[in-house]
Amino acid sequence: MWNLPSPESNELEEPSAGQAASDERRQIAINRQPAIDLRSAPSGRAATVECDYCTRRVEKMHDHMPAHGKRASQHTSIQPLWKACKLQTYFTAKGMIDYFVIEEEEPLLSSPPSLGTRGEPPPSQEEGRLFSDLKADVIQASRDLDNRAEIVQGIEESRADRVPWLVRTGFAAHLRGLRDAEILSSYALPRSLDLGRWDDDEDDDDGGDVNDDNDVNTDLSRILTAADGTLRDAYTSCSETSPDGKMTQQRAKRLSNFRGGEANMSSAKASKFRELKNGKSLKSYFRIAKQLLAYYYRVVFRDDGHFNRESNDEVLPGDIIETTSWPEKAMQGIINALRRQDETSRVRSGGGGDEERDIELKRAIRTFYISLICHTVGSRPFRSAVLSFCAMLSRKNNPTRQRDNEQRMLCTWQKPGNFNSNLSSLIWVAQVILFDFVCFKKQDDEDGTPDMIDEICRRYFQQMAETPFGHILQWRLYLFAASSTNLTEHQARWSLDKETINYRGVELQMDHVSQLVVSEFRQAHTLLYEELLFGMDDIAPIEAWRLRDDLDQDDFGASWMSDERNREILAGTHDALLRQIEGKVALRRVFVRPDQKHHDGGETRLCPKAMAIYEAHVQGFLERMLTLIQVPAGPPLRSPELLTITYANTGTRRRSVLMWENMVLIHVRYHKSQEQTVTQRDNMRFLPPAIGNLLLTYLAYVPHLRQVFLRQSEPGALLSPYLWSKPGGQIWEDHTVSSCLRRACARAKVPQFQVAWWRQVAASITKEKFSSKEQAKFELGEIATSEEVED
């Protein structure tokens, strides 16, 4: 260490000659050390505005910009406020670190020597400068190519480079010259608020929060929060299960009469509005409606128009979108409602909200959406903010081409089939808002509701209408046809020996499948017999070949366990584990505790911690069983379909776990298309005997003890009949299935995959390994339908 002066000293002591020589030798040794390896140095960002501030977190850089009178949204590649760099850490005090920027040396262009240089005279000074400039231009050309990749390119003149659906819709021409980062941020929802999300899993990929002014961003967040409530209220008026629902079969057909005419509605095959959506679909649909509102607010309503003009003659979306009086007044009405809310909050002593002002704001938002629907655009579709927003959605974030700098995002065009789902979402949300608006207008004359629906749909919501949703309906029909002829980009590829399959960069050997199944089975078997059954020696496994089942029994709560023919086999299973705890001293020590709220000798009760640990083992066993049912039992199910499996009859449908031909049969009727067609489909598969018997043994013993534990905290409660559920009745979230598969692969030390990936690979394995006769038993065509596989 250096000899530092004491804090009380006011002068520095000169080092002795010996010390100075020692310091000089030390500095020479330091200089001889190799340079810092930039590959191991952490990435970060350094400010370029009059300071040396640097950080590894971009959020911190955003917070630092107001210190210089700048906003993070002003950061562009042309005028950057910060730059990417390599940082090195050092300690400033105990437990505190700081960073300094590592200056990277300019890489020398290592080119092979020119031919014929031996014995040749060197180039002159002028020639040397020329070639130096040319070499520098080669490097600059690669940078220019990267910069051009950030900007949407128009349709090339060559016929071979034209993408038909982009030409037909006009998206490429409308977005030409715009930066991908600005496109994504134009409709991004702020992440700082809970915007009424319906579940905990998040799939945002639209660029996240944008850095507007604080006041502006606060207004937008409040508007979006109110919009979420408006959409939910509108959905309530459409729901057949809600007491406030006003949707009838006749009105549903009128709302979806996209072709017009009474003859189309009277047909038995006439399409009708499908209000049934699960929570995840509702979240996705409402999210796109809120993105539309955010897009209008930033691009049309605000003066800056969001997009930066690269040249004076560049035409931006704000220049094309027609600001008609109705949407403009509707948006101003929303802002006025916010200001009246602020005034009311200031007047009230408690600062609380006013329900009347909340209703006023929601009505203003509904009026705004109606103004976007009831709009005529003629031959210039992008006069409509709705259609301009659709063009923005045609670009998607490309995670494989990301940069360190979040302001330089690189995007690609959506596939026609995937983009079509955005159009379907907008149509469905527009139908919900339109129906709620009509019900509000006709609340004193409900008999006039059908006529008003017909009038609005005839003028603004038909395929032949030159309106925003008339164009969307035409685009959707065209994209359905375009997607059917679109070439599949991601194909599963087999090795020459047919033992290894490669799909989207993940290689899976056939031995990996059996390795995964064996690993999960062993762990599930250990969890069941050692933890859940307390290591009972005298327990007999429940085997399918010994059981009987009445497939037509539809009594509530009935299953194979309630069949009288299985009474002898199942005798004593309902309280076997409880008797085991009662009879074993070691188990009583774990599960029985005196009540801590009473004095010594008070009441005793079951230990909450012990019950929680037991439930954790149950969830671990169910996680292993999920993989064992999803992987080896046939074509894999989608996550929502798999999680609908029940082991006992419910009030509305029969159980999914059945006994048939001495095997365990899994029968699922829910299907993804049920939301659109309202029809169920049979999906059946037999479990391998060892896996089936493991499941039966669990169902015969464990749920009875789980229910005992549940009723300790919730007296009178009953356990959910869903196989993958928690004690309180909550069914597992859809995203949990992929998470379980990834963890199972990690435990088995095989390549990790998730549901969508495995569905595609399983279909390819079936086609490769099974005969045509065997393939006919599986619905491979349905599985082969394009699915979005998460990166």
N, C-alpha and C positions, 0 to 999 in steps of 0.2 A: 504494500500500500504506500501511497505517497505520504510524506510527512507534512500534514496540514497544520497551519498555525492554530493556536487556541482561539476560541471565539472572543476572548477578552482582548487579544492582541490587536493593535491597530496597524501593524506593519508586517510585511512578509520577510522572512529571513532568507538570505541568499544561501543556496545549497553549497556545501563544501565541494572542493575539487574532486574528491573521491566520489562523493555522491553524484556530482554532475556527470563524471565519467560513467558511473553505473547507470544513470538515467539515459545517457547517450547510447550505451550498449543495449539497454532495454528497448529504446525506440527503434534501433536498427533491427532488433529481433522481431519487433512488431511489424515493421515494414516488410520483413521477409515472409510474414505469414501469408498464406494463400488468400485470395479475395473471397468475399462472401459468396456462397453459391446462391444465385438468384432463384434457382428452381425451388429451393427450400424456404426462401423468404416469403412471408405472408403478403398477399395482395392488399392494396389499400387505395386511398384517394388523397390527393394533396390539393389544397386550394390554389387557385391561380390569380386571386384578387388581393393583392397588396398584403399578404401575410404568408406565414409558413405553416399554417394549421394543416394537420394531416390526421387521418383516422382510418380504421378498418371498416367502420360501419357507415353506410351511406346515409342512414337516418341522422347520425350526428352531423354530417356535412350539411344536410338540409337545415338542421337547427342552427348551424353556424352562419349561414348566408345572411340572415337579417342583420348581423353585426356590421356588415358592409353595405347595408341598404339594398340588398339584392334579394330576390326570391328564387327558390330552387327551380321553379318552373321556367325561369329565364335561361337555364342551362341548355345549350345546344351544342352540336358538334362544330358549328361555325364559330360561335363565341362561347367557349366552355368556361364555366365558373370553377371547375375542378378537373383534375386529370387522374387517370389510373397510374399507379406506380407500385414499386416494391418498397416495403417498409422493414425496418429493423427495430426491435424493441430494446430498451435499456431501462434500468431501474433508477427512478428519481428519489425515492425514499422507500422505506420498508413497506412492502405491499402495494406500491404504486409504480406504474410503468409509463413510459412515454415512447414516442416513435421518432425516427428520423428517416428521411427519404434516401434510398440507395440510388445513386446516380448510375444509370446503365450506360456503358460505353456503346457508342454507335457501332453496330456490327460491320465488320469489313466485308466487302463483297468478295468472297473467295472464289475467283473464277480460274479455270485452268489456263495455263499460259497459252498465248496465241501461237498458232502454228508458224513454224519457221522463224522463231525468235532467236535461235542459236546463231551467233555470228552476224545477226542483223543489228544495225544501228538503232539506238533507242529513239522513240518518237520525240519530236521537237516540243518545246514548251507549249506552243499553241495547240499542237495535236494532243498533248497530254491533258490540257484543260478541256478539250472537246470530248475526249473519251471519259474523263471524270464526270462531266455533265451528263453524258449518255448513261453511264452506270447509275448515277443518282436518279435519273429519270426512270430507269427500270424499277428501282425501289419505290419511287413515287407512284408509278403506274399501279403497283399492287395496292397501295393505299387508296388510290382513286377508285379502284374496283371495289374495295370494301365500303367506301363512302357511297358509291352508287347502289350497293346492295341494300342500303338503308332506305332507299327511296323506291316507291312503287313505280314500275316501268309500264309504259303503255303497250298496246298491241303492236307488234312489229309488222312491217309491210309484207314480209314473206308469208305466204299462205300456210306454209308448214308450221310456223310459229304461233299461229292463232289458236286460242282455246275457245271452241265454239260457245260454251255457256257464258264465258266472260264477255264475248262479243254480243251475244243475244241480250244479256241483261244490261250491258253498258257499264259494268262495275270497273273494268280496267281503265276506261276513259275517264270516269268520274274521279278515280283515286290517283290518276297519273300525277307524279311529282310530289305526292305527299309522303312524309316520313312515317315509317311504321310505328315508331314510338309515339308520335302524335296521334296516329289513328287509334291505337290501343287506349291511350289516355283520354281520348275525346269522350268515351262512354264508360270509363272505369268508375266503379263504385268506391267511395271512401271505405277503408277498412277499419277506421277508428270507431265506428258505431255498429251496434247490433241492429241490423236493418230487418228485424223480424224474421230471422232465419228459422227454418222449420226443423233442422236437426243440427247436430254438432259437427259433422264432417264437412269440410270445406273444399270446394273444387275451383276456387277462383283462379283464373289464369289470364285475366284481361289487363294486366299491367298494374293492378293495385291502386293505391291511393295516389291522387294527383295533388300537387302542391299549389293550390290556389291561395289567394289572400285569405286570412283567417276569417274575416267577416263573410266573404263570399262562400267559403267552404262550409261555414256554419249554416248559412242559409240553405245550401244544397243538401247538407246532411239532414236538416230538419224537414225539408221537402220530401226527401226520399223516405224518411221514417214515416211521415204521414201518408205517402203513396203506398207503402206496404200495408198500412191499415185500411186504406181505401180499397185496395185489391182484395184483401181478405173479406171485407164487408160485401164487396160485389160478388165474390165467390159464394158467400152464404146465401145470397138471393137466388143463386143458380142450383144450389145443392138440393138433391131430392131427400137427403137425410136430415136437413136442417128444418126446424119448425118454422123458420122465416122464409123457407124456399118457395119460390113462385114458378118454378120451371115445370112445364107439362110436356108430354110427348109431342103434342101439336106445336107448341112454341119451339121445342128443340128442333123440329123439322123445318119450321119457318126460318129459324136462325141460321141453319146450314143449307138453305136453298140457294146455292151459289149460281145455279143456272137459270133461275127464275121460272115462273109459271106454276099453276096449281097442279098440273099433271105430274111434275117431278116430285111433288110432296105427297101425293096420294099413293104412289107406288109403295109396295111392301118393302122394297129394297132401297127406298129413299134414305139418304144419309141424314143423320141428325146430330145435334150438338151433344158431345160426350162430356158430361161434367165430372165424371169419376176420375180422380187423379190421386196418386199416393203423395205422401208428404214430400218426398224428394223431387217428384215431378213438379209439384206446386212451387216449391222453392225455385227451381230452375225457370219455370214460366214467369213467375213474378219478378225474378231477377232481370230477365231480359226487358220486361216492361219498365223497370226502374232505370235500366241502362238507356233506354230510349229517352226518358225524361231528362237524365243527366246530359245526354248528347245535345238535346235541344237547348238546354240551359247554357251549356258552354259554347256551342257553335253558333247558335242563332240569337239567343237572348242577350248574352254578354257582348259588349262592344268590341273586345279584342278578337272575337271569333275563333279563339283557341289555336288555330293553325298559323304558322309563321309563313310569310310570303318570301320565297327565295328570290324572286325577280318581280319587277313592276308589272309585267304582263301576265303573271301567273294567276289563274282563276282558282279560287278556293271554294270549298263547299258552301261557306257562308255567303258567297257571291251568287250562288245558283239557287239556294233555297229561298223560296218565296215567303216573305214575312207578311202573310195576310192578316187582316185586322182581328179575326176571331182568335187564332192561336196566340197572337201577340197580346190581346186583351186578357185572354185566359191566363197566360203566364204572369202578366202584371197583377191580375186578381189574386194569384197565389202569393206574390210578394206582398201585396197589400194585406192579405190575411195574416201573414207572418208579422207585419208591423203592428197590426191590431192586437195580435197575441202578445207582443212585447209590451204594448201600452197597457193592456189588461194586467200583465204580470207586475208592472211597476206600480199600478194603482193598488192592487191587492197587497195586504200587509204580509201575508205568508209567502208571496211570490209564486203561488201555485198556478197551474194552468186553468183555463176556462173551457168547460166542455162545449159550450156553444161556439167558441172560437175554433176548437178542434173540428167540429162538424163543418163549420164554414170553410176551413182549409181543405178538408176532404172533398167537399162539393166542388171547390175551385179546381182541385186536381182532376176530378172526374170530368168536369167541363173541358179542361185542357185536353185530355185524351180524346174526348168526343170531337173536339175541333180538328185534331189530326186525322181522325177517321173520315169525317164528313168534309172532304176536300177534293176538288177536281184539279187534275194536273194536265190533262190532254196528252199531247205528244212529248212533253218534257217531264219525264217521271221524277227527276231529281229536284224538281221544284218542291217536292214534298220532303219534309224532314224525316218522315218514316222511311221512305225509299233510300234516302241518302244514308240513313243509319243502317239499313240492310247492306248497303255497299261496304260500310265499315266492317260489318260482321263477316264479310267474305275473306278477310285476312285473319290468319290465326298465328299465335305465337309459336315459334319454332324453337323448342328447348335445345335442340342439338346444334343450333347456330348462335347461341347467346354470346354476348360480350360481357366483360367485367363491368363496363359502364352501362347502367340500366337505361340510360337515355339513348342508347344505340342498339335497340332491339331489331332483330332480323325476323321477318315473318314470311309465310308462304300462303298460297291460296288454299282455301278450304276445298275439300272434295264435294262434288255436287250433292251426293247423298247426305253427307254430314251437315252441309249448309242448309239443306232443305228442312232439317229439324228446327232451325232457327225461324224459318218462315212459318212452319206449323205452330210454333210457340206463339208468335206474334198474332196469328189468326185466332188462336184459341183465347188469348188474353183480350183481344179486341171484341170477341163475341161476349165474353163475360162482362166487360165494361159497357158494351152497347145494351145488353139485356138489363143490367142494373140501372142504366140511365132511363130506359123505357119504363121500367117498374116505378122509378121515382116520379117520372112525368105523369104516369097514369095511376098514381096511388089513390086518387079519388074516382077514377073511372077504369077499373081493372078490365072491364069488358072490351075496352079499346086497345088493350095491349097487343093482341095479334095484328091488328091493322097497322099500328105504328111500327111494329117489327118489320112487317112486309114493306112498308113505305121506305124506311131507312135502308133496308137490305137491297131493295130494288134499285135505289139511286147510288148507293155507295159500296155495297158489299156483294157484288156479283162479278163473274169473270169477264163480262163484256163491258163493265163500267170503267171509264177512264179516270179512275180514282186510285189512291195509294193501294188499297187492298184489292182493287180490281187487277192491278199490275202484279201484286204479290200472288194472287190466285193463279194468274197466267204463268208466272215464273215457276210456281210450285209444280204445275202440270208438266212444264217443259223439263224441269230438273228431275222429276221422277223418271222420264224417258231417258234423260242424259245419264243418270246414275246407273241405269240398267245396262248401258253399253260401255260404261267406264271400266277401264282395265284395272284389275286389282294389283296394287303396287307391292304389297307385302305378301310374299308367297313363302310357304314352308318348304325348305329344301332338305333333301335326304342325302346322306353320304352314300358312296357306292355300295357299301356292304349292308345298307338299309338298317343300320343300328344306331345312327345318330341323326337327329333332326335339328335344323337351325331355323328359328323363326324370330325375326326382328332382333337379331344379334344375340339371342340366347340359345346356346347349344344344349340339347337334352339327349342323353343316351337312354336307350331302352332299359338298361340296368338301373338307371336312376329312378324310374317309376317304382319298380319293386323295392328298391332301397328305401324310398320315401315311405311306402306303405308299411314295410316291415318295421321301420323306425317308429312310426306313429302308433302302430299296433302294440308294440312292446311297451311303449310309454303309457298308452291308454290302459293296457292290461295291468300294469304295475299300479297306476293310480286307482283303478277300480278295486282291486283285491287287497292292496296294502293300505290304502288311505281311506277310501270310501266304505269298504266293507270291513275295515279294522283288522285285516289279516285273519278272518274267521277260517278255521280249519275244516269245519263240518258243513260248509256251505256247498250246495250243489249248483253248478251252472245251469242256467235256463237255456234249453236247446229248442230250436224251432221245430224239429221233426217230431217232438213229443206234444206239441201244442195244437189246439184247435181254435178256429176263429170264424165268427159269423160275419161275413162281409156286408150283409144287409142290415145289421143292427145299427140303428140310428139314434138310440137313446142318448140323452145328454150325459157326457162323461164316460160312456161305454167304450170298451176296448177289448183286446184279447184277454186282458187281466180280469175282466168281469165276466167272462164266459164260464158257465157252470162246469163245462167239461174239463176245465183246467184247474178246478178247485184243489184237487189232490196234489198236483204239482206245485201250486203256489201257496199251499197251506203254511201259515206262519210267516210269510214274507212281509206282510204289512207292518209288523212290529219287531222283526228280527233284529234290526240294528239298535232299536231302543232297548230291547232286552239285553243286547250285547253290552251296551253302556252300563245298564243296571247291574249286570253280573260281574263286570271286570273292575277291580279296584283301580287299576291304572287309568282306565277310561273315565271312571267317576272323578278321579283327581283332575282330569283335564276339563271335563264338561260341567261338573257341578261345583258351584261356588256359593258361599253365604252372601246374602244381600248386603252390599257395602253401606246401604242407607240405614241398616238396623244394627243394634248392638249384638254382641256375641250371643249365640243361641237363637238368632232371629231366623226369618224365612230363608230358605235356600232357593236357588234358581239356576238355570243353565247359564254358563259363562258366555257372554256376547262375543268375546275374542275367539273362543274355541269354535263357536258356530260360524264366525266369519272366516276362519281358517278352513273349516270344512267346506264352506261354500266356494272358497277359492279353489280347492281341489276339484270340486264339481265343475266349475267353469273350465279348469284345465283339462279335465277329462272330455268335456263337450267340445273343446277346441280340437283335441285329437280326433274325436269322432267325426267332426266336420270334414277333415281331410280324408278320413277313411270312407266316408259316404260320397264325397265329391269326386275323388280320383279314380278308384278302381271299379266303381259300380256301373259304369256305362257313360254315355255322353253327359258331360257335366252340365248342371243347371246354372242359370243365372243366379246372382246373389238373392234378389227378392223372391225368386221361386224356391230356392233351397231353404230360406228362413221361414217359409210358410208351413214346414213339416210339423204336424201335430201327432202326438201318440194317443190321444183320446178324442172322442167326438166333442165338438163345440156346439153352440146353439144354432149355428147356421150351416155347418158342413161336417162331413164324416172325417174320421182320422186319416192320417197319411201312412202310418205304420201298420201293416197288415200281415197276416200269415196266409201263405198260399203255396201249395205244392211243397210243403215241408221246408219252406224258406221264408226269409223276411222280405216282404215286398214294400217298396216305397212308392206311394201313389200320390203325385202332385197334380192338381188341376189348375192352379193359378199359372198364368202365362203373361209375358210382357205385353202382348197385343190385347190383353183383356181390357185395358183402359180405352182402346180405340174401338174394339169390336163388341165388347161386353159379352164375349163368349169364352167359355173355359175349354181347355184342351187337356187330354190325358197325357201324363208323362210318368211312365213307370219304369222301375229298375229293381232287380233282385240284388240283395247284398250277398257277398261271399259268406259261406257258413260261419267261419270264425268271427268275422266282423258282426254279422247278424246276431250271433249268440252273445257276444260281448254287449251289444246294445240291449238285448232282452234282459240280461242279468242286471244291468244298470236300472232299467225301467221297473223291474220286479221289486227291487229293494230300496234304492236310493231316494226316489221322489217322496216316499212315505216319511222318511226322516227329515227331508228338506221342508216338508209341510209342517211338521212338528216345530222345527226351528222358526219357520216363518210366523207361526201363530203366537210365538213368544213375544214378538214385537208388534204384531198386528192381529189381535184376537179375532177369530172368525174368518180370517183370510184363507183363500184357496190358491193352490199352486197353479200357474198357467199351464194349459195343455200343450203349449208350443215347446218343442224340444230345445231350441236355442233361445232361452229366455232367462231372465234374472228372477230372484225370488219375488220382487215386487210386481212382476208381470211384464216388465219391459222386454220387448223382443230386441235381439241384437240388431245393430245398425247394418245396413247393406255393405258398407265399406269394411266391416269387420271380417268378412269372408276372405277378401284378398289379403288382409293383414295376417290372418291365421295361416293361409297357404304359404306366405313368405316366411313366417316364423317356423313352420314345419319344414320347409326346405333348408333353412339355416340349421335346424337341429339335425337333419339327416345328411347335411353337408352335400347337397346337390344344388344345381343352379336354381335361383329363386324365380318364381313366377307368380302370377295372379290369375283371377277368374277369366277375364277376357282372353288372355294369352293361352291359358290351358284349354279353353273351349275350342279355339282354332286348331291348336296342336292335336287335341284329342280327335277332332274330325279328320285331320290328315293321317293320324295313326290308324284310324278305322278304315280309311280308304286304302291304305297301304297294306295293312296286315289282315284284313278280313275279305272274304269272298263277296261277290256281288249278291249272293243270296243272303248272307249274313248282314251286309250293309243295308238291305231293304228293311231291316227291323229298326233301323235308326233313322231319325229325321235329319240327315246330314245337310240337306238343302237349307233348312232353317238355321242350322249352326253356321253354315258357310256365309250367311248374310253378313255384310260388312259391319263390324263392330269397332268402336273406338277403343284401342288398347292404350292405356296410360303409359307414359314414358317413365 
